[in-house]
Amino acid sequence: MIDKACAMPEGDERTALSKVIASLMKRFHLTFNSTSVEDQVILNHLKMLSKGKLVLTDLSFLPNTNEILRQNGVTGNPMKAGFSNNKNKKKKKKNLGGQNNQGGGQNFKSQNQQNQKRNN
């Protein structure tokens, strides 16, 4: 799409296509990355990918970050450090018995003893 826009003569159609490309770039970034992106970064990347042929200065046409995230089903604040939309992270296991699991099976024995007491 960038090559097609670069090949077009300067004018309204080329500008409109450039804006569509920039909007898609922002949507794709927010869909496939867990961090937010500044609008100016999108315009800089478009300029770089088009080798300086597609230059946009107005940022008002780009979709709102929160709206895109809402459409993607992401909640929370992406601007906070450590934001992740990965809801399937493994949780840390709690240390059973209050020791650091270097007892050569002590936790297993205590678990086994607890189970035997329950069964009796």
JOHUTA-V426047 format. One line per field, one symbol per residue. ss: DSSP state (~ for helix, > for strand, _ for the rest). A space follows every 50 residues. Layout:
# JOHUTA-V426047
ss->???
This chain:
# JOHUTA-V426047
ss->_~~~~~~____~~~~~~~~~~~~~~~~~~~~~______~~~~~~~~~~~_ ______________~~~~~~~________________________~~~__ _____~~~~~~~~~~~~~~_
